[in-house]
């Protein structure tokens, strides 16, 4: 797999990378409201970068189960000032905009974002494909059944792995045919997005299956409901359980881990890398 080098983004895939989450929302399932104001988002971004984040993922619309859509202007009001401020103070850190709205993505790129992270896999708004092609930016293509407001209303799969793989193949074909560079596409199986408890476990258990598509894999298990079902803990107490899923994902070949607790993930990856007889930890 070729290194992904674009602007501030330099990923050579020789180690797993950490994507730190900055939720600029009042209602995120994990940390809703803490970083809604630009200054608080900046301070959180600084903490995540100091802890070892390779990428910051900034989103202004909660995509938790049963969440209602956020109006365009409201999402813009949340994310753009935060991105502008973070870019001013952290000029070198790659920023991912977590949105399925093309106008939000465009404004975020103008403000200094580097990656589009679209939970719809660039399906909800056709303009997103045109934007990604014209700006030549990397994109994260996630699998999701339904939309956040209805994705957990009795999701069903006859073959969850086969259906996700077919989705990825279709998206790769559509996007590359539309002019998006294959080397700039990252795949995300969408843990917790229109998935049952057993579906999430199956995806993680068989994560290597998706490696045969030849694209980097992003996995985002952080504080998700399936970890709560296993541990019996609320979202704010699921970091230890999250690290179990992160460690498993890394050992199965995941390339990017999207997490809330970057410091814990950094230490986990340092230990795994050292035990696996590499030259030494990449963190520390």
N, C-alpha and C positions, 0 to 999 in steps of 0.2 A: 504494500500500500504506500503510495507516494505521500511525502510530507505535505501538510496543508499550510501554505505560507501565503498570507494575504493581509497586507497592512500590519496591524499590531499583532496579528494572530500567527504564531509559529508553532505548529504541532507536528512533531516528527514521528509520533506514535511509538516511540521507544519506551514510554512509560505511560501509566494512566494519568489523566489530567482531572483536576478538580474544578467544577463549576459551582461557585457559591451563589446562593439564592438571596436576592433582595426584593422582598414583596412590598411594593408601594401601594398597598391596599388596606382598607379598613376591616376586611373580613376574610383574610386568609385563614385556612383551617389551623395553621401552625403558629403564626406570629402576627395575626391581623392587627393593624393599627400602629404597630411599633415604629414603622419606618415610612409612614404616610407622608410626612413632611420632608422636603428636599434635604434639609440639614441633617435630619435623623437618618435618612437614606445614605447620605454621604458618610456619616460616622460609621454606620454598619458596613458600608463598602470598604472603608479604611481598615476596619477590624478584620474583615474577611481576607483582604489582600495581605495584611500583616501575618495572618494565620496560615497563608499559603495558597490562596485561591489563584488558579491560572486564568479563569474567566469569571466575570460577573454576569448573572442572568437577572435582568430587571423586568418585572411585570407589574402592570397596573390593573389587572382584572383577575380576581380569584377564579380559578378553574376547579375548585373543590366540587364534589358531587352536589347537585341540586342548586348550584349558584346561578343567579340570574345574570344575563349579559349586562355589561357596563356600556352606557352610551359613548359614542366616539369622542365627543368633546371632553367628557369626564376622564376617560382613559388618557387622552393627550395631556390634560391638566395634571394628572398624577405623574406620568413617566417622563415627560420631556424636561421639566425643570430639574428633576433628579439626575437625568443623564447628563445634562449640561453641566451641572455642578460637579458630578463625579468625574467627568472628563476633564474639567478644569484642574482638579486636584490630583487626579490619578491619570495622567496623560498616556501612560503606556499599557494599562491593563485592558485586554480585550473585553468588550461589552456585548452581551447578547440581549436582544429585545424579545421578550416573551409575549407574543401577540399573534392573533390570527387576522387582524385588521390591516389591510395594506396601507391605509393612510397613517396609522400609528407607526408601522414599520418604517415607512418613508421618512416621517418626521424624526424618528429615533435615529435613523442612519444619518440624516442631516445634522443631528445634534451630537453625533460622535459614536454611535453604536457600530458594531462590526459584523454581527451575525443576526440572522432571523431565526428565531426558535418558534415554530408554528405548530400548535397542538393539533391542528387540522391536517397537517401534511400538505399545506398549500392547496387545500380543497375548498374552504369556505368562501374565499374571495378570489376569483380568477386573476384579479389585478396583482395578487401577490407573486404569481409566477412571472409576470412581466417585470415587476419591480426587481425581483431577485436576478433575473436575466440581465436587465439593464445596468444594475449596480454591480453585478458580478460578485455578489457576496455569498459566503457560505450559508447554508440553510440546514436546520435540524428538522427532519421529517418524522413526525410522531404518528403512531397508530392510535386511533380512538374510535370506539363504536358509539355513535350518537353525538350528543353535545353535552357539556357539563351539567346542564339543568335536567337531562334525562338519561345520562349514560349509565347510571347505576340502578335504573328501573328494570330489574330482571334481565341483565345482559346474558346472552346465550351464544355459545359456540359449539359447533359439531367437532371442530378441529382447530383449537385456538392457535396452535403453532402454524398450521397450514394456512389459515386465513390471514394471519399477520404477514407471513412470508409472501403470500400472493399479493397482499396490499403493497408491500414494499416493492415487489417486482413491477407492479403497475405504476407506482409512483416514480420509480427510477426511469422506466420507459417514457412516461409522460413528460417528466421534467427534462430529461436529456433531449428528447425530441423537440421540446420547446426552447432549447438553447441554453439550458443551465448545465454548467460544467459538472460532470460526474464526480470529479475529484473534490468538489465543494459540497457534496451531499453527505450528511451524517444521519444515521437512522436511530430512532428511539422507539422501542416496542410499547411504550405507554403504560408502564406499571400503574395500576389504579384507575386508568381511564377506560371505563366501560369494561371492567374485568371483575370477575368473581374472585373470591379468596383463592380457590384452587387454580384459577387461570394465572394469577400472579405467580404462584409457586411453580407452575409448569413452565412459564416463560423464563423464570430465573434458572430453573433446573436445566432447561435445554437451551440456554442462551447461545451456546456455541453454534447452534443451527443457523443463526442469522449471520454468522461470520462468513459463511460461504457466498454471501451476496457481495463480498469484497469491499464493503464500506465500513467506516468506523461506527461503533455502537455507543450511544449515550444511554445510560441507565439512571433513572431517578426514583429510587425507593424511599427517599428521605421522609421519615415520620408518617408514612402512608398508613391507611387503615388496616392493611393486612398485618403490619407489624404490631398494631394495637390489638388485633385479634389473637396474635400469638402470645404477646407479653401481658396483655391486660392493662396496658398503660395509656394515658392520654397523650396527645401529640407532643406536648412539651417535654415528655419524659421518654421519648422513643429513640433518642440518639444512640444508645448502646445497641438496641435492636437494629437500628438502621445500619450500624457498622457491620453487623453480621451479614446483612444483605449486600453491603458494599464489598466486603471481603470476598464473599462468594462470587459476586459479579466480576471482580478483578481476576479471580482465578479462572473464570470462564472466558475471559478475553475482552471484557468491557474496556473501552478506550477513554470515556469521559464519565465521571460520576457527579451527578447533580445533587448537592447536599446543602443543608442548613448549617451544620456544625463542621466547618472547614478544618479547624484545628484537630479535631478528633480523626477526621478522614486523613489528614496529612500524616499523623502519627501512625495510623493503621497502614497506609501505603508504604511508609518508610520501613516498617517492620517486615511487611510482605516482600518488599524489594530486596532487603538485606538477607532474609532467609532464603530467597530464591537464588542466591549466589551471584547476584549482580555485583558490580564493582563496589557498590555502596549505596546508601540511601540518597535519594534525590532531594530530600527535605532535611531540615535540621540546622 
